[in-house]
């Protein structure tokens, strides 16, 4: 591959990755819309996680049949299962449960830790060697996220701040799950159609997600806005967003394209304001901008 061709692939991968991140950036506000708040609950986090996977799984089956997609090769089934564990089960479940107790603006900053986790998984799986400067930028961005979460942690009964809230811990667990799912999905995208990767991951999950969604089906009447939020999560966050995201990482490299995720906190904040009526304060905006700034530095660091 020539240098110009390689540069073109990386650039195209970054743009596709950015498109995927724009789609994913609406996930937290839409999850908050669907799950409601502790004072005014809507759907359960369990139904949102399983139900969105069922809808996306049905769409995936239709796409694979329509395109006559080949079956995955035997060595691909285990990576597909790991991908499903991360992005079909882990990330949706942890975020959906957590979002009832934190605002989307707050959770958006926690998402900033995802690029480091994705880069670490990608470097391990793809034998890429990021430079020290790259890792320093990634660690700095993640440190800012943790500092923000500790600063905004709910006080204990004695007024002290002893650590991260449970919701923050769930969000961090979700980021780890997403990183694993992104890394293995990107690896599969090297020899499978990127859109087929998420489709097969969703389909092999249906034996679990279908009965789980039926068992957790909402019994009370819900606001129309909750169903609209759920629809976005099922069609865009759980399905179409991965088409661009996995193809972008396949073209540009998991480690490098993962740093595009650093713009996700800021975009999620911007979407949360009109969708949920949340407010941005100076501290949140300052941390968000500081985290995002690392992407422009880290993107210039070499990755072998």
N, C-alpha and C positions, 0 to 999 in steps of 0.2 A: 504493500500500500504506500503510495507516494505521500509526501508531506502535505501537499495541497488537498489530496483526498482525505487524509486523516483529519486535517483541520476542518474541512467541510463536514465530516461526520460528527466531530465534536460539537461544532456550532449548531448543527441540526439537532443533535441530541440535547443540547442545552435548551433550545427553544421548545422542543417537545416536552422536556422535563418541566419547563416553566408552565406550559399549558396544563400539564397534569397537576402541578402545584396550585394553579389558580382554581381548578376544579376542587381539589382537596381543601383549599382554604375556606370554603363555605361549609365544610363538614361540621366543624364545632358549633357555629351558630345554628345550623339546621338541626343538629343533635339536641341542642338546648331547646329549640323550638318544639321538637317532638317529645322530649322527655319532661318538659316543664320544669318547675322549681319545687323546692321542698314545701313551699306554702301552697302551690297550685300545681300538683303533679298531673302529668298526662300519661303517655305510654311508659311502660316499664323499660328499663335499660336492657333487660333480657330479651323482650320482644323486639325491640329496635335492632339489636345485634343479630338475632336469628332471622327475623322477618325480612330484613333488607337483603340478607344472603339468599333467602329463598327466592325473592323476586329476581335478583340478579342471576341466580342459578337457572331459573326458567328461561330468562332472556339468553343466557349463555348456551343452553341446550338448543334453542332455536337457531342461534348464529352458527354453531358448529354443524348442525344438520344442513342448514342452507348453504354453507360454504364447503360441505363435504370434507371437513377437517380430518386429517389422519389421527389415529389414536396415538397417545404418547408412547414412546418406547419404554421398555421395561425398566431401565435405570432411571427414568424420569418420575416414576410414581412416588418414590420417597421424597425427592425435593418438592414435588407438588403437594404432598401431605404437609411438609414443613411450611411451605408457602401458605397453605390454607390455615394452618395453626396460627400463623402470625397475623395475616390480614383479613381472614374470614371470621376467625373466632376471637383471638386475643385483643387486637386493637379495637374492633367495634364494641366488644363487651366491656372492656375497661373504660373506654371513653364514654359510652352511653350511661354507665352507672355513675361515673364521676360527674358528668355534666349537669346532673340535677342539683349539685351542691356548690358549683362554682360558676361564675359568669364566663361567657365565651371569651371576653377580653382577657381575663386572668389566665384561662387555659391556653390561649393563643401564645402566650409567652413561654409556657412550659414546652410547647411544641418545638421551640428552638433547640432543644437537646437532640432532636431527631437526626440532623445531618451528621453529627459525630458518631452516633450509633450506627447509622447506615454506612458511613464511610469505613468504620471499623469492620463491620460484617463484610462489606464489599472487598476491602483489601485482603481479608482472610480467604474469601472464596475465589477471588480472581487473581490472586498473587500480584496485586498491584502494590507499589511502594511509594506512598506519599512522602513528600519531603518533610523535614522537621518544621519548616515554616507553615506548611499546610496543617499539620497536627496542632501546632501552637494556636493557630487561628480557630480551629475547631474546638479545642479545649477552652479557649477564652470565651467563645460563644456559649458553650455549655455551662461554664462557671457563672456567667451572667444570668442564665436561666435559673440555676439553683439558688443563686443569691436573691433573685426576685421572689422565688417561691418561699424562701425562708423569711424574707422581709414582710411578705403578705400573709404568712401563716396565722391562723386564728389563735388568739391568746388563750392560755390555760386559765383555770379557775383563779389562780393566784396572780394573773395578769402577765405571767412570763410567756416567752415564746420558746418552746422546747424542741421544735423540729417541724418537719413537713406535715401538712394535713393529710388525712387518709385520701381525700380526693386528689391531692397532688401526687401521692404515691401511686394511685391507680393510673394517673395520666403518664407518669414516668414508666410504669410497667407497660402501658399501651405503646409508648415510643419504642421500647425494646422489642416488643412483638412486631411492630411495623418494620423496624430495621431488619429483623430476620426475614420477614416476608418479602420485603423489598430486595434484599440481597439474593435470596434463593430464586425469586421470580426473575430478577435480572439475569442471573446465571442461566436459567432455562431459556430466556429470551435470546440467548446467543445462537440456539439451534432450533427453537420453536418460534412460530409466529407470536409476537408479544401479546396480542389480544387473546390468543388461544391459551396462554398460561393462566390468566385469571379465570377464564371460562372453565377450564378443567379443574382448577382449584375449587371453584364454586360448585361444580357438578359432583365431585367426589365428597363434598360436604353435605349434600342434600339428605342422605340418610339420617344425619344428626339434626340439621337445621330445620327440616320440615316438621318432625314431631315436636321439637323444642318450640318452634314458633306457634304451633297449635296449642300447646300446653300453656303458653304465656300470652295468648291472644287477649287483648284488652276487653274487660267486661263492662266497664263504664263508658258512657258517651264521651267523645273527645272533640276538641276544637278542630275546625277545618285546617287551621294552621299547623296542627300537630301532624295531620296526615300529609300535608304538603311538604313538611320537613322530612317525613319518613320517605316520601316518594323521591325526593332529591337524593337522599342517602342511598336508596336502593339502586337508582338508575345511574347517577353520576359518581357519587363517592365510592360505591361498591363495584362499579362496572366500567363505565366509559373513561373515568379518570385514569384507570390502570392501562388502558390502551396506549395513551400518550406517554405515561410515566415509564412503563417497562420498555417501550421502544426507545425512548430517550436515553435510558440507562444502557441499553444494548448498543446504541450508537456512540454515545459520548463517554461511556465508562461509569460504573457505579460510584466510584469514589468522587470523581469530579462532578457529575450531575447531581449527586446527593446534596451538594452544597447549595444548589438552587433552593432547597427547602428552607434556607435561612430567611427567605422573603415571606414564607408562609405565615409567621406570627403577625407581621404587619398587615398582610392582606386579610387575615381572619379578623383582626381588630376592626379594620375598615368595614367589613361586611357585617360585623356584629352591631355596629352603631345603627344603621338604618333598619336591619332585620329585627333586632331585639330591643332597640331603644337604650342600649347600654351607653355608658359615658366613658371617655378616655381621660385619665388624669395625667399630670405631668410625669409622675414616677413611672407609670406603665409605659407611656409613650417613650420616655427616655431609655428604659431598659430595652424596649422593642427596637428602637433605632440603633442602639449599641450592638445588639445581637445581629441585626441585619447588616450592619457595616462590616462585619467580619467576612461576609460572603464575597465582597468586592476585593478584599485583600487575599483571602484564601483561594479565590478562583485563579489568581495570577501565580500561585505557587506551583512548582513542577510536580507532576505525578507520573512515575515511570510504570 
